């Protein structure tokens, strides 16, 4: 299935791009994250287990076990603090 993956802040810097269209077999955001980790490199370090990463599905914050469907938009970003 085809989805759009968006990266923000330090994760965008690690990915080297703000977004990409991705053909994936992942059924959940956790599976998608595992696919991205398998690529290795700076993005894998930014998304590594234990790293604080927030996820959104179609612009709604979700847990990593949220299911994916054709045409979805997934965003990865670090936690944001206010002041």
C-alpha positions as a printed Julia matrix, in Angstrom:
83×3 Matrix{Float64}:
  0.0    0.0    0.0
  1.11   3.57  -0.57
  1.34   6.04   2.29
  2.95   9.43   2.89
  5.5    9.64   5.68
  6.37  13.06   7.1
  9.3   13.86   9.34
  9.65  16.87  11.62
 12.42  18.69  13.51
 15.46  16.53  14.37
 13.88  13.47  12.74
 13.55  15.42   9.48
 17.24  16.29   9.7
 18.11  12.63  10.26
 15.92  11.53   7.33
 17.34  14.18   5.03
 13.85  14.95   3.75
 10.58  16.39   5.04
  8.42  13.67   3.5
  8.36  10.68   1.23
  5.85   8.48  -0.54
  6.37   4.93   0.6
  5.11   1.59  -0.68
  4.85  -0.55   2.45
  3.5   -3.86   3.65
  3.31  -2.52   7.24
 -0.07  -2.95   8.9
  0.65  -0.71  11.89
  2.78   2.3   12.67
  5.03   0.03  14.78
  5.66  -2.16  11.71
  6.33   0.94   9.61
  8.82   2.18  12.2
 10.55  -1.23  12.07
 10.8   -0.96   8.26
 12.38   2.49   8.6
 14.79   1.2   11.28
 15.89  -1.58   8.92
 17.19   1.06   6.5
 19.89   1.93   9.03
 21.72   5.24   9.18
 20.79   8.45  10.95
 17.04   7.9   10.54
 17.31   4.52  12.29
 19.13   6.21  15.15
 16.44   8.9   15.41
 13.62   6.31  15.46
 15.44   3.69  17.57
 13.59   1.9   20.37
 13.87   3.9   23.56
 13.99   7.21  21.7
 11.15   9.6   22.48
  9.16   9.78  19.25
  5.6   10.98  18.77
  3.47   9.65  15.94
  0.44  10.98  14.14
 -1.89   9.25  11.72
 -3.81  11.56   9.41
 -2.95  14.49  11.71
 -4.19  12.79  14.9
 -1.79  11.67  17.65
 -1.87   7.89  17.92
 -0.2    4.94  19.62
  2.29   2.9   17.61
 -0.2    0.03  17.23
 -2.59   2.14  15.15
 -3.49   0.42  11.9
 -2.52   1.74   8.47
 -4.59   1.96   5.29
 -3.94   2.95   1.69
 -3.33   6.68   1.32
 -2.7    7.37   5.01
 -0.32  10.07   6.19
  2.02   9.17   9.05
  4.16  11.74  10.83
  7.11  11.18  13.15
  8.34  13.97  15.41
 10.15  14.44  18.7
  8.16  15.48  21.78
  7.53  19.21  21.91
  7.63  21.29  25.06
  5.92  24.58  25.57
  6.94  27.57  27.54
